[in-house]
Amino acid sequence: MGLILIPSTARRKNMTKLIKLIQRRINGLIASLIISGIIMLMLAVLIVWSPLILQLAVGLFIVIFAYMLFFSAYKVWALKKEIEEHLKLK
């Protein structure tokens, strides 16, 4: 017969906390991306109406896209720090 390893309740609670933390961080990232997508969709509708708005919308699109990339990078970095702290890697 093989040895069956059953995780202790403390280890199970720690893993549950880690999974909940990861879920919260990912949900925040998803919400940010959805909001950015909605703003870009509204800009797409405005682009159709006027050439001046087209220039403004293209500039705003670039700013929103840059913000989305920076925010996503920050969320991934924060998640990495939380995992390292939780697992005591550093």
N, CA, C and O atoms as CSV, one atom per row, in Angstrom:
chain,resi,resn,atom,element,x,y,z
A,1,MET,N,N,0.822,-1.179,0.000
A,1,MET,CA,C,0.000,0.000,0.000
A,1,MET,C,C,0.871,1.249,0.000
A,1,MET,O,O,1.906,1.303,0.664
A,2,GLY,N,N,0.436,2.241,-0.750
A,2,GLY,CA,C,1.178,3.481,-0.822
A,2,GLY,C,C,0.829,4.414,0.322
A,2,GLY,O,O,-0.209,4.270,0.968
A,3,LEU,N,N,1.688,5.346,0.555
A,3,LEU,CA,C,1.487,6.337,1.603
A,3,LEU,C,C,0.596,7.452,1.054
A,3,LEU,O,O,0.883,8.020,0.000
A,4,ILE,N,N,-0.463,7.756,1.757
A,4,ILE,CA,C,-1.379,8.817,1.342
A,4,ILE,C,C,-1.100,10.035,2.200
A,4,ILE,O,O,-1.200,9.971,3.426
A,5,LEU,N,N,-0.749,11.148,1.563
A,5,LEU,CA,C,-0.458,12.374,2.288
A,5,LEU,C,C,-1.717,13.232,2.340
A,5,LEU,O,O,-2.294,13.577,1.308
A,6,ILE,N,N,-2.125,13.563,3.536
A,6,ILE,CA,C,-3.290,14.422,3.722
A,6,ILE,C,C,-2.781,15.756,4.249
A,6,ILE,O,O,-2.129,15.803,5.292
A,7,PRO,N,N,-3.079,16.855,3.525
A,7,PRO,CA,C,-2.576,18.145,3.972
A,7,PRO,C,C,-3.209,18.546,5.301
A,7,PRO,O,O,-4.378,18.260,5.559
A,8,SER,N,N,-2.433,19.198,6.118
A,8,SER,CA,C,-2.951,19.654,7.407
A,8,SER,C,C,-3.976,20.760,7.188
A,8,SER,O,O,-4.023,21.381,6.126
A,9,THR,N,N,-4.781,20.991,8.194
A,9,THR,CA,C,-5.817,22.019,8.062
A,9,THR,C,C,-5.191,23.409,7.938
A,9,THR,O,O,-5.735,24.266,7.242
A,10,ALA,N,N,-4.060,23.644,8.602
A,10,ALA,CA,C,-3.398,24.949,8.490
A,10,ALA,C,C,-2.905,25.185,7.071
A,10,ALA,O,O,-3.057,26.279,6.529
A,11,ARG,N,N,-2.317,24.160,6.474
A,11,ARG,CA,C,-1.835,24.293,5.098
A,11,ARG,C,C,-3.009,24.489,4.143
A,11,ARG,O,O,-2.922,25.276,3.200
A,12,ARG,N,N,-4.098,23.779,4.386
A,12,ARG,CA,C,-5.289,23.909,3.546
A,12,ARG,C,C,-5.858,25.321,3.658
A,12,ARG,O,O,-6.280,25.897,2.655
A,13,LYS,N,N,-5.874,25.884,4.868
A,13,LYS,CA,C,-6.378,27.251,5.059
A,13,LYS,C,C,-5.480,28.257,4.351
A,13,LYS,O,O,-5.974,29.206,3.742
A,14,ASN,N,N,-4.174,28.059,4.426
A,14,ASN,CA,C,-3.248,28.963,3.734
A,14,ASN,C,C,-3.445,28.917,2.231
A,14,ASN,O,O,-3.426,29.954,1.568
A,15,MET,N,N,-3.633,27.733,1.695
A,15,MET,CA,C,-3.848,27.604,0.245
A,15,MET,C,C,-5.191,28.233,-0.143
A,15,MET,O,O,-5.307,28.848,-1.203
A,16,THR,N,N,-6.193,28.081,0.710
A,16,THR,CA,C,-7.492,28.694,0.440
A,16,THR,C,C,-7.366,30.215,0.422
A,16,THR,O,O,-7.941,30.878,-0.440
A,17,LYS,N,N,-6.608,30.770,1.381
A,17,LYS,CA,C,-6.382,32.218,1.401
A,17,LYS,C,C,-5.658,32.677,0.141
A,17,LYS,O,O,-5.996,33.710,-0.436
A,18,LEU,N,N,-4.662,31.905,-0.280
A,18,LEU,CA,C,-3.898,32.261,-1.477
A,18,LEU,C,C,-4.795,32.239,-2.715
A,18,LEU,O,O,-4.731,33.135,-3.556
A,19,ILE,N,N,-5.621,31.219,-2.814
A,19,ILE,CA,C,-6.518,31.116,-3.977
A,19,ILE,C,C,-7.513,32.270,-3.982
A,19,ILE,O,O,-7.792,32.832,-5.041
A,20,LYS,N,N,-8.054,32.634,-2.824
A,20,LYS,CA,C,-8.992,33.765,-2.749
A,20,LYS,C,C,-8.293,35.065,-3.122
A,20,LYS,O,O,-8.870,35.906,-3.810
A,21,LEU,N,N,-7.055,35.231,-2.673
A,21,LEU,CA,C,-6.283,36.422,-3.022
A,21,LEU,C,C,-6.073,36.509,-4.527
A,21,LEU,O,O,-6.259,37.571,-5.122
A,22,ILE,N,N,-5.690,35.409,-5.137
A,22,ILE,CA,C,-5.485,35.382,-6.590
A,22,ILE,C,C,-6.789,35.693,-7.311
A,22,ILE,O,O,-6.786,36.438,-8.291
A,23,GLN,N,N,-7.893,35.141,-6.847
A,23,GLN,CA,C,-9.182,35.399,-7.481
A,23,GLN,C,C,-9.553,36.876,-7.392
A,23,GLN,O,O,-10.036,37.450,-8.368
A,24,ARG,N,N,-9.331,37.501,-6.227
A,24,ARG,CA,C,-9.646,38.924,-6.075
A,24,ARG,C,C,-8.811,39.771,-7.014
A,24,ARG,O,O,-9.329,40.686,-7.653
A,25,ARG,N,N,-7.522,39.474,-7.104
A,25,ARG,CA,C,-6.637,40.254,-7.979
A,25,ARG,C,C,-7.032,40.095,-9.445
A,25,ARG,O,O,-7.064,41.072,-10.194
A,26,ILE,N,N,-7.326,38.887,-9.843
A,26,ILE,CA,C,-7.714,38.650,-11.242
A,26,ILE,C,C,-9.052,39.312,-11.545
A,26,ILE,O,O,-9.235,39.858,-12.633
A,27,ASN,N,N,-9.993,39.273,-10.596
A,27,ASN,CA,C,-11.285,39.940,-10.808
A,27,ASN,C,C,-11.103,41.451,-10.961
A,27,ASN,O,O,-11.790,42.073,-11.771
A,28,GLY,N,N,-10.182,42.051,-10.189
A,28,GLY,CA,C,-9.901,43.473,-10.337
A,28,GLY,C,C,-9.320,43.797,-11.703
A,28,GLY,O,O,-9.672,44.806,-12.314
A,29,LEU,N,N,-8.434,42.943,-12.174
A,29,LEU,CA,C,-7.841,43.126,-13.496
A,29,LEU,C,C,-8.903,42.997,-14.587
A,29,LEU,O,O,-8.913,43.776,-15.539
A,30,ILE,N,N,-9.785,42.027,-14.450
A,30,ILE,CA,C,-10.863,41.840,-15.428
A,30,ILE,C,C,-11.772,43.063,-15.458
A,30,ILE,O,O,-12.149,43.533,-16.532
A,31,ALA,N,N,-12.124,43.580,-14.283
A,31,ALA,CA,C,-12.987,44.766,-14.218
A,31,ALA,C,C,-12.319,45.958,-14.898
A,31,ALA,O,O,-12.976,46.706,-15.621
A,32,SER,N,N,-11.033,46.138,-14.675
A,32,SER,CA,C,-10.312,47.238,-15.304
A,32,SER,C,C,-10.319,47.108,-16.824
A,32,SER,O,O,-10.534,48.091,-17.533
A,33,LEU,N,N,-10.087,45.916,-17.318
A,33,LEU,CA,C,-10.081,45.702,-18.760
A,33,LEU,C,C,-11.472,45.912,-19.365
A,33,LEU,O,O,-11.590,46.435,-20.473
A,34,ILE,N,N,-12.519,45.510,-18.650
A,34,ILE,CA,C,-13.884,45.705,-19.149
A,34,ILE,C,C,-14.215,47.188,-19.213
A,34,ILE,O,O,-14.796,47.647,-20.197
A,35,ILE,N,N,-13.854,47.947,-18.178
A,35,ILE,CA,C,-14.127,49.380,-18.179
A,35,ILE,C,C,-13.371,50.069,-19.308
A,35,ILE,O,O,-13.924,50.938,-19.983
A,36,SER,N,N,-12.128,49.695,-19.514
A,36,SER,CA,C,-11.355,50.273,-20.623
A,36,SER,C,C,-11.997,49.931,-21.961
A,36,SER,O,O,-12.049,50.773,-22.857
A,37,GLY,N,N,-12.486,48.704,-22.101
A,37,GLY,CA,C,-13.160,48.301,-23.336
A,37,GLY,C,C,-14.433,49.100,-23.585
A,37,GLY,O,O,-14.723,49.467,-24.724
A,38,ILE,N,N,-15.194,49.371,-22.529
A,38,ILE,CA,C,-16.418,50.166,-22.677
A,38,ILE,C,C,-16.091,51.587,-23.113
A,38,ILE,O,O,-16.769,52.151,-23.972
A,39,ILE,N,N,-15.047,52.165,-22.517
A,39,ILE,CA,C,-14.636,53.523,-22.916
A,39,ILE,C,C,-14.206,53.534,-24.376
A,39,ILE,O,O,-14.550,54.457,-25.115
A,40,MET,N,N,-13.466,52.528,-24.796
A,40,MET,CA,C,-13.030,52.467,-26.198
A,40,MET,C,C,-14.216,52.266,-27.136
A,40,MET,O,O,-14.214,52.784,-28.253
A,41,LEU,N,N,-15.216,51.529,-26.702
A,41,LEU,CA,C,-16.407,51.337,-27.518
A,41,LEU,C,C,-17.159,52.656,-27.688
A,41,LEU,O,O,-17.629,52.964,-28.783
A,42,MET,N,N,-17.274,53.431,-26.620
A,42,MET,CA,C,-17.918,54.748,-26.734
A,42,MET,C,C,-17.123,55.666,-27.659
A,42,MET,O,O,-17.700,56.434,-28.429
A,43,LEU,N,N,-15.802,55.584,-27.578
A,43,LEU,CA,C,-14.973,56.390,-28.475
A,43,LEU,C,C,-15.173,55.968,-29.926
A,43,LEU,O,O,-15.162,56.814,-30.821
A,44,ALA,N,N,-15.351,54.695,-30.166
A,44,ALA,CA,C,-15.571,54.217,-31.531
A,44,ALA,C,C,-16.850,54.807,-32.108
A,44,ALA,O,O,-16.906,55.141,-33.292
A,45,VAL,N,N,-17.870,54.934,-31.279
A,45,VAL,CA,C,-19.125,55.545,-31.746
A,45,VAL,C,C,-18.912,57.025,-32.038
A,45,VAL,O,O,-19.443,57.542,-33.021
A,46,LEU,N,N,-18.154,57.703,-31.211
A,46,LEU,CA,C,-17.901,59.128,-31.432
A,46,LEU,C,C,-17.045,59.377,-32.668
A,46,LEU,O,O,-17.186,60.414,-33.316
A,47,ILE,N,N,-16.171,58.453,-32.999
A,47,ILE,CA,C,-15.299,58.607,-34.164
A,47,ILE,C,C,-16.114,58.741,-35.443
A,47,ILE,O,O,-15.724,59.462,-36.360
A,48,VAL,N,N,-17.217,58.064,-35.501
A,48,VAL,CA,C,-18.037,58.055,-36.714
A,48,VAL,C,C,-18.620,59.436,-36.996
A,48,VAL,O,O,-18.887,59.754,-38.155
A,49,TRP,N,N,-18.824,60.258,-35.987
A,49,TRP,CA,C,-19.555,61.511,-36.161
A,49,TRP,C,C,-18.729,62.697,-36.628
A,49,TRP,O,O,-19.256,63.547,-37.345
A,50,SER,N,N,-17.479,62.792,-36.261
A,50,SER,CA,C,-16.748,64.020,-36.566
A,50,SER,C,C,-15.251,63.754,-36.728
A,50,SER,O,O,-14.677,62.936,-36.009
A,51,PRO,N,N,-14.619,64.458,-37.688
A,51,PRO,CA,C,-13.171,64.290,-37.846
A,51,PRO,C,C,-12.382,64.841,-36.653
A,51,PRO,O,O,-11.345,64.285,-36.292
A,52,LEU,N,N,-12.864,65.931,-36.039
A,52,LEU,CA,C,-12.181,66.474,-34.867
A,52,LEU,C,C,-12.212,65.472,-33.723
A,52,LEU,O,O,-11.218,65.261,-33.028
A,53,ILE,N,N,-13.371,64.865,-33.546
A,53,ILE,CA,C,-13.500,63.857,-32.494
A,53,ILE,C,C,-12.617,62.665,-32.822
A,53,ILE,O,O,-12.123,61.990,-31.918
A,54,LEU,N,N,-12.413,62.399,-34.109
A,54,LEU,CA,C,-11.530,61.301,-34.509
A,54,LEU,C,C,-10.117,61.536,-33.986
A,54,LEU,O,O,-9.498,60.626,-33.435
A,55,GLN,N,N,-9.607,62.752,-34.157
A,55,GLN,CA,C,-8.266,63.052,-33.667
A,55,GLN,C,C,-8.187,62.931,-32.145
A,55,GLN,O,O,-7.242,62.354,-31.607
A,56,LEU,N,N,-9.181,63.476,-31.466
A,56,LEU,CA,C,-9.207,63.374,-30.009
A,56,LEU,C,C,-9.338,61.928,-29.554
A,56,LEU,O,O,-8.699,61.507,-28.589
A,57,ALA,N,N,-10.169,61.179,-30.254
A,57,ALA,CA,C,-10.401,59.792,-29.867
A,57,ALA,C,C,-9.158,58.936,-30.067
A,57,ALA,O,O,-8.868,58.064,-29.248
A,58,VAL,N,N,-8.427,59.174,-31.139
A,58,VAL,CA,C,-7.206,58.403,-31.374
A,58,VAL,C,C,-6.192,58.699,-30.271
A,58,VAL,O,O,-5.544,57.785,-29.760
A,59,GLY,N,N,-6.056,59.959,-29.909
A,59,GLY,CA,C,-5.147,60.314,-28.820
A,59,GLY,C,C,-5.591,59.702,-27.501
A,59,GLY,O,O,-4.772,59.181,-26.744
A,60,LEU,N,N,-6.881,59.765,-27.229
A,60,LEU,CA,C,-7.402,59.195,-25.987
A,60,LEU,C,C,-7.277,57.678,-25.986
A,60,LEU,O,O,-7.012,57.071,-24.948
A,61,PHE,N,N,-7.467,57.070,-27.148
A,61,PHE,CA,C,-7.307,55.619,-27.256
A,61,PHE,C,C,-5.876,55.213,-26.885
A,61,PHE,O,O,-5.669,54.235,-26.167
A,62,ILE,N,N,-4.912,55.955,-27.369
A,62,ILE,CA,C,-3.517,55.642,-27.061
A,62,ILE,C,C,-3.252,55.803,-25.572
A,62,ILE,O,O,-2.565,54.977,-24.970
A,63,VAL,N,N,-3.793,56.863,-24.972
A,63,VAL,CA,C,-3.616,57.077,-23.538
A,63,VAL,C,C,-4.282,55.960,-22.740
A,63,VAL,O,O,-3.691,55.445,-21.791
A,64,ILE,N,N,-5.493,55.581,-23.110
A,64,ILE,CA,C,-6.208,54.513,-22.397
A,64,ILE,C,C,-5.474,53.186,-22.545
A,64,ILE,O,O,-5.363,52.425,-21.584
A,65,PHE,N,N,-4.980,52.911,-23.729
A,65,PHE,CA,C,-4.256,51.663,-23.950
A,65,PHE,C,C,-2.980,51.618,-23.110
A,65,PHE,O,O,-2.650,50.587,-22.523
A,66,ALA,N,N,-2.269,52.739,-23.059
A,66,ALA,CA,C,-1.051,52.800,-22.242
A,66,ALA,C,C,-1.392,52.609,-20.766
A,66,ALA,O,O,-0.698,51.883,-20.054
A,67,TYR,N,N,-2.462,53.262,-20.308
A,67,TYR,CA,C,-2.902,53.103,-18.918
A,67,TYR,C,C,-3.253,51.644,-18.637
A,67,TYR,O,O,-2.890,51.105,-17.591
A,68,MET,N,N,-3.951,51.012,-19.564
A,68,MET,CA,C,-4.360,49.624,-19.384
A,68,MET,C,C,-3.133,48.717,-19.273
A,68,MET,O,O,-3.119,47.800,-18.452
A,69,LEU,N,N,-2.122,48.957,-20.073
A,69,LEU,CA,C,-0.906,48.147,-19.998
A,69,LEU,C,C,-0.166,48.363,-18.683
A,69,LEU,O,O,0.277,47.401,-18.055
A,70,PHE,N,N,-0.029,49.628,-18.260
A,70,PHE,CA,C,0.636,49.905,-16.990
A,70,PHE,C,C,-0.134,49.307,-15.822
A,70,PHE,O,O,0.461,48.725,-14.914
A,71,PHE,N,N,-1.463,49.450,-15.844
A,71,PHE,CA,C,-2.277,48.934,-14.754
A,71,PHE,C,C,-2.218,47.409,-14.700
A,71,PHE,O,O,-2.146,46.826,-13.618
A,72,SER,N,N,-2.247,46.764,-15.865
A,72,SER,CA,C,-2.139,45.304,-15.906
A,72,SER,C,C,-0.788,44.846,-15.372
A,72,SER,O,O,-0.710,43.875,-14.620
A,73,ALA,N,N,0.275,45.544,-15.758
A,73,ALA,CA,C,1.602,45.198,-15.264
A,73,ALA,C,C,1.676,45.376,-13.752
A,73,ALA,O,O,2.276,44.552,-13.062
A,74,TYR,N,N,1.076,46.440,-13.232
A,74,TYR,CA,C,1.070,46.663,-11.787
A,74,TYR,C,C,0.305,45.558,-11.064
A,74,TYR,O,O,0.755,45.076,-10.024
A,75,LYS,N,N,-0.849,45.149,-11.602
A,75,LYS,CA,C,-1.643,44.095,-10.972
A,75,LYS,C,C,-0.879,42.769,-10.954
A,75,LYS,O,O,-0.908,42.051,-9.954
A,76,VAL,N,N,-0.207,42.448,-12.038
A,76,VAL,CA,C,0.567,41.201,-12.086
A,76,VAL,C,C,1.730,41.273,-11.101
A,76,VAL,O,O,2.021,40.288,-10.423
A,77,TRP,N,N,2.404,42.432,-11.009
A,77,TRP,CA,C,3.501,42.602,-10.066
A,77,TRP,C,C,3.007,42.473,-8.627
A,77,TRP,O,O,3.658,41.835,-7.800
A,78,ALA,N,N,1.845,43.085,-8.326
A,78,ALA,CA,C,1.298,43.007,-6.970
A,78,ALA,C,C,0.917,41.571,-6.626
A,78,ALA,O,O,1.123,41.126,-5.496
A,79,LEU,N,N,0.365,40.850,-7.589
A,79,LEU,CA,C,0.009,39.445,-7.365
A,79,LEU,C,C,1.267,38.621,-7.111
A,79,LEU,O,O,1.274,37.752,-6.240
A,80,LYS,N,N,2.315,38.888,-7.857
A,80,LYS,CA,C,3.589,38.183,-7.667
A,80,LYS,C,C,4.135,38.431,-6.264
A,80,LYS,O,O,4.594,37.499,-5.603
A,81,LYS,N,N,4.088,39.687,-5.807
A,81,LYS,CA,C,4.568,40.023,-4.470
A,81,LYS,C,C,3.743,39.309,-3.405
A,81,LYS,O,O,4.299,38.806,-2.428
A,82,GLU,N,N,2.425,39.261,-3.579
A,82,GLU,CA,C,1.560,38.591,-2.607
A,82,GLU,C,C,1.857,37.099,-2.545
A,82,GLU,O,O,1.880,36.513,-1.463
A,83,ILE,N,N,2.083,36.484,-3.700
A,83,ILE,CA,C,2.392,35.051,-3.721
A,83,ILE,C,C,3.736,34.793,-3.063
A,83,ILE,O,O,3.876,33.850,-2.284
A,84,GLU,N,N,4.734,35.631,-3.371
A,84,GLU,CA,C,6.044,35.473,-2.739
A,84,GLU,C,C,5.946,35.649,-1.226
A,84,GLU,O,O,6.579,34.915,-0.467
A,85,GLU,N,N,5.156,36.619,-0.795
A,85,GLU,CA,C,4.983,36.852,0.636
A,85,GLU,C,C,4.248,35.688,1.294
A,85,GLU,O,O,4.599,35.262,2.395
A,86,HIS,N,N,3.239,35.185,0.617
A,86,HIS,CA,C,2.450,34.085,1.168
A,86,HIS,C,C,3.278,32.808,1.264
A,86,HIS,O,O,3.198,32.085,2.257
A,87,LEU,N,N,4.066,32.537,0.240
A,87,LEU,CA,C,4.889,31.322,0.234
A,87,LEU,C,C,6.246,31.535,0.886
A,87,LEU,O,O,7.039,30.601,1.007
A,88,LYS,N,N,6.512,32.776,1.309
A,88,LYS,CA,C,7.772,33.140,1.968
A,88,LYS,C,C,8.986,32.776,1.124
A,88,LYS,O,O,9.939,32.162,1.604
A,89,LEU,N,N,8.925,33.173,-0.151
A,89,LEU,CA,C,10.035,32.880,-1.054
A,89,LEU,C,C,11.190,33.858,-0.859
A,89,LEU,O,O,12.344,33.507,-1.104
A,90,LYS,N,N,10.896,35.062,-0.428
A,90,LYS,CA,C,11.951,36.054,-0.217
A,90,LYS,C,C,11.880,36.593,1.187
A,90,LYS,O,O,12.687,37.443,1.564
